Amino acid sequence: MNLVIVFVLLSVFAWWESFLLWFLAFSAPERKKAKILEYEAKAISAIFLMFKYYAGFRIDFKNLVDEDIPQRFLLVSNHQSLLDIPLLMYLIPGGKRARFVAKQELAWGIPLISLLLRKAGHSLVRRKGDALHAIRSVEQMARRCIKEGSIPVIFPEGHRSQTGILGTFHSAGYRKILEVESLPILVVALEGGRYVRTLKDFFRNFGTSPYSVRFVGLMPPPANKREALRSLENARLMIDEALLGMRRLHSGRN
């Protein structure tokens, strides 16, 4: 059944991408932007509609933040799967648009999704490339977020964890976003993506366990570089603790 889901979804996305490419080639700039945002929303809705009704996909979501989440914030999360991106876009409060710092390799090869990552204002950086170019790309994304009112999202690990073990948090992109705009920091922990990290894992495991998401902390905007580094360290500690708690909970259910 999971194979059927992937085939149907990718076929729909390929058709939508063909139409969107045609539209972008012949439309005025202001109409292009609106159409990109429209298809971004359609893609997210389609992903979760298919998962909900045909694969038994469950989101185990809890907001553990005691205070109200502000209109604008920087979202910081661990990273386990390609599904983390649409999942966070789906769960961001208030229907806000999200803009991600993601790896350049995602810019090609995934019907519709790669096109949207290229055209919708995300920051696509090479894992091993020009550091200055990467920081400039992150800065441009952060400025677009201010203009659009969208939410910047960063995975400080820089890549998906193969084992679920939390990796090193890199600070350069995180600090650059906060230099561009002083934002409170929403800390999010994701657990479950490690079981569907590859296509083979997806076919074998998807829908067998919940994808758990915890909003675990909200920190005030750092006042300087030192505070930014400390906040990133605190974010990692909060995520690590939340992951341990979710894994204990899931093991107790099994």
C-alpha positions as CSV (number, residue, x, y, z in Angstrom):
1,M,0.0,0.0,0.0
2,N,2.8,2.4,0.8
3,L,4.2,1.9,-2.7
4,V,0.9,2.8,-4.2
5,I,0.7,6.0,-2.0
6,V,4.2,7.1,-3.2
7,F,3.4,6.4,-6.8
8,V,0.0,8.3,-6.7
9,L,1.4,11.2,-4.8
10,L,4.5,11.7,-7.0
11,S,2.3,11.4,-10.1
12,V,0.0,14.1,-8.9
13,F,3.0,16.3,-8.0
14,A,4.6,15.7,-11.4
15,W,1.4,16.9,-13.1
16,W,1.1,19.9,-10.8
17,E,4.8,20.8,-11.5
18,S,4.2,20.7,-15.2
19,F,1.3,23.1,-14.9
20,L,3.2,25.4,-12.5
21,L,6.3,25.5,-14.8
22,W,4.0,26.5,-17.6
23,F,2.3,29.2,-15.5
24,L,5.7,30.6,-14.3
25,A,6.9,30.9,-17.9
26,F,4.0,33.0,-19.1
27,S,2.7,35.0,-16.1
28,A,3.4,38.4,-14.5
29,P,5.8,38.4,-11.5
30,E,3.1,39.2,-8.9
31,R,0.9,36.3,-10.2
32,K,3.9,33.9,-10.1
33,K,4.4,34.5,-6.4
34,A,0.8,33.9,-5.5
35,K,0.7,30.7,-7.6
36,I,3.8,29.4,-5.9
37,L,2.3,29.9,-2.5
38,E,-1.0,28.3,-3.7
39,Y,0.8,25.2,-4.8
40,E,2.9,25.0,-1.7
41,A,-0.3,24.9,0.4
42,K,-1.8,22.3,-2.0
43,A,1.3,20.1,-1.7
44,I,1.2,20.1,2.1
45,S,-2.5,19.4,2.1
46,A,-2.1,16.5,-0.4
47,I,0.7,14.9,1.6
48,F,-1.2,14.8,4.8
49,L,-4.5,13.8,3.2
50,M,-2.9,10.8,1.6
51,F,-1.1,9.8,4.8
52,K,-4.1,10.2,7.0
53,Y,-6.5,8.1,4.9
54,Y,-4.3,5.5,3.3
55,A,-1.3,4.8,5.6
56,G,-2.6,5.2,9.1
57,F,-0.2,8.1,9.7
58,R,-0.5,9.6,13.1
59,I,1.0,12.8,14.5
60,D,1.6,12.7,18.3
61,F,1.8,16.4,18.9
62,K,2.1,18.3,22.2
63,N,2.7,21.9,22.9
64,L,4.7,22.0,26.2
65,V,5.3,25.8,26.0
66,D,3.5,27.5,28.9
67,E,3.2,30.9,27.3
68,D,1.6,32.1,24.1
69,I,3.7,31.6,21.0
70,P,4.3,35.0,19.4
71,Q,3.5,35.9,15.8
72,R,7.1,35.8,14.7
73,F,9.9,33.5,15.9
74,L,12.8,31.4,14.8
75,L,12.0,27.7,14.8
76,V,14.9,25.4,15.8
77,S,14.6,21.6,15.5
78,N,16.5,18.4,15.2
79,H,16.3,16.6,11.8
80,Q,15.6,13.0,11.1
81,S,13.7,12.7,7.8
82,L,12.7,14.6,4.7
83,L,9.1,14.5,6.1
84,D,10.3,16.9,8.8
85,I,9.9,19.8,6.4
86,P,6.2,19.3,5.5
87,L,5.4,18.2,9.0
88,L,6.7,21.5,10.5
89,M,5.0,23.5,7.8
90,Y,1.7,21.8,8.7
91,L,2.1,22.4,12.5
92,I,3.4,25.9,12.7
93,P,0.8,27.9,14.7
94,G,-1.5,30.3,13.0
95,G,-1.1,29.0,9.5
96,K,2.1,30.9,9.1
97,R,4.4,30.2,6.1
98,A,7.7,28.7,6.9
99,R,11.0,29.2,5.1
100,F,13.7,26.5,5.6
101,V,17.5,26.3,5.5
102,A,17.8,23.0,3.6
103,K,20.5,21.3,1.6
104,Q,21.1,22.1,-2.0
105,E,20.6,18.5,-3.1
106,L,16.9,18.8,-2.5
107,A,16.6,21.5,-5.2
108,W,16.3,18.7,-7.8
109,G,14.8,15.3,-8.1
110,I,11.5,15.5,-6.1
111,P,8.5,16.3,-8.3
112,L,7.0,19.7,-7.3
113,I,8.7,19.8,-3.9
114,S,12.1,20.6,-5.4
115,L,10.6,23.3,-7.6
116,L,8.9,24.9,-4.6
117,L,12.1,24.8,-2.6
118,R,13.8,26.7,-5.4
119,K,11.1,29.2,-6.1
120,A,9.4,29.9,-2.8
121,G,12.2,31.7,-1.0
122,H,13.9,28.9,1.0
123,S,17.7,28.9,1.6
124,L,19.4,26.0,-0.2
125,V,23.0,25.5,0.8
126,R,25.6,22.9,-0.1
127,R,26.6,20.6,2.7
128,K,30.2,21.0,1.7
129,G,30.6,24.2,-0.2
130,D,31.4,27.9,0.0
131,A,30.7,29.0,3.6
132,L,30.4,32.6,2.5
133,H,27.8,31.8,-0.1
134,A,25.8,29.7,2.4
135,I,25.7,32.5,4.9
136,R,24.6,35.0,2.2
137,S,21.8,32.6,1.2
138,V,20.7,32.3,4.8
139,E,20.8,36.1,5.2
140,Q,18.7,36.6,2.0
141,M,16.1,34.1,3.3
142,A,15.9,35.8,6.7
143,R,15.3,39.2,5.0
144,R,12.5,37.6,2.8
145,C,11.0,36.3,6.0
146,I,10.8,39.8,7.4
147,K,9.2,41.1,4.2
148,E,6.7,38.2,4.0
149,G,6.0,37.8,7.7
150,S,7.0,34.2,7.3
151,I,8.8,32.0,9.9
152,P,12.5,31.0,9.5
153,V,13.3,27.4,10.3
154,I,16.7,25.9,10.8
155,F,18.0,22.4,11.5
156,P,21.3,23.2,13.3
157,E,22.6,19.6,12.8
158,G,22.9,20.5,9.1
159,H,21.8,17.0,8.0
160,R,19.4,14.2,8.9
161,S,20.5,12.0,11.7
162,Q,20.9,8.4,10.6
163,T,20.4,6.9,14.0
164,G,18.2,9.4,15.8
165,I,21.1,10.4,18.0
166,L,21.3,14.2,18.3
167,G,24.3,15.6,16.3
168,T,26.4,18.7,16.8
169,F,24.5,22.0,16.5
170,H,26.3,24.4,14.1
171,S,25.8,28.0,14.9
172,A,26.6,30.1,11.8
173,G,23.2,30.0,10.1
174,Y,21.4,30.3,13.4
175,R,23.4,33.4,14.4
176,K,23.0,35.0,11.0
177,I,19.2,34.8,11.1
178,L,19.2,36.4,14.6
179,E,21.5,39.1,13.3
180,V,19.1,40.0,10.6
181,E,16.1,39.9,12.9
182,S,16.0,39.7,16.7
183,L,13.4,36.9,17.2
184,P,12.3,34.7,20.1
185,I,13.2,31.0,19.6
186,L,10.7,28.2,19.5
187,V,12.5,24.9,20.2
188,V,10.9,21.8,18.6
189,A,11.8,18.1,19.1
190,L,10.9,15.5,16.4
191,E,11.0,11.8,16.9
192,G,9.9,9.1,14.4
193,G,11.5,10.3,11.2
194,R,14.5,8.1,11.7
195,Y,12.3,5.0,10.9
196,V,11.5,6.4,7.5
197,R,14.8,8.1,6.6
198,T,15.2,6.2,3.3
199,L,12.8,5.1,0.7
200,K,13.3,1.5,1.7
201,D,12.5,2.4,5.3
202,F,9.4,4.3,4.2
203,F,8.0,1.3,2.4
204,R,8.7,-1.0,5.4
205,N,7.9,1.2,8.4
206,F,5.7,4.1,7.5
207,G,2.4,4.2,9.5
208,T,3.6,1.6,12.0
209,S,4.4,4.2,14.7
210,P,3.5,7.8,15.4
211,Y,5.6,10.8,14.3
212,S,6.0,12.6,17.6
213,V,6.4,16.4,17.8
214,R,7.0,18.5,20.9
215,F,7.1,22.2,21.2
216,V,9.5,22.1,24.2
217,G,10.6,25.7,24.8
218,L,10.4,29.3,23.9
219,M,13.4,31.5,24.6
220,P,13.6,35.3,24.3
221,P,15.6,37.0,21.5
222,P,19.4,36.8,22.3
223,A,21.0,40.3,22.9
224,N,24.4,39.4,21.5
225,K,26.6,36.7,20.0
226,R,27.3,35.1,23.4
227,E,23.7,34.9,24.3
228,A,22.9,33.4,20.9
229,L,25.5,30.7,21.4
230,R,24.1,30.0,24.8
231,S,20.6,29.8,23.5
232,L,21.6,27.3,20.9
233,E,23.3,25.1,23.5
234,N,20.1,25.3,25.6
235,A,18.0,24.4,22.6
236,R,20.1,21.3,22.0
237,L,19.7,20.3,25.7
238,M,15.9,20.7,25.6
239,I,15.6,18.7,22.4
240,D,17.9,15.9,23.7
241,E,15.8,15.7,26.9
242,A,12.5,15.6,24.9
243,L,13.8,12.9,22.7
244,L,14.7,10.7,25.6
245,G,11.3,11.3,27.1
246,M,9.5,10.4,23.9
247,R,11.6,7.2,23.4
248,R,10.8,6.1,27.0
249,L,7.1,6.7,26.3
250,H,7.1,4.7,23.1
251,S,9.1,1.8,24.5
252,G,6.6,1.6,27.3
253,R,3.8,1.2,24.8
254,N,5.5,-1.6,23.0
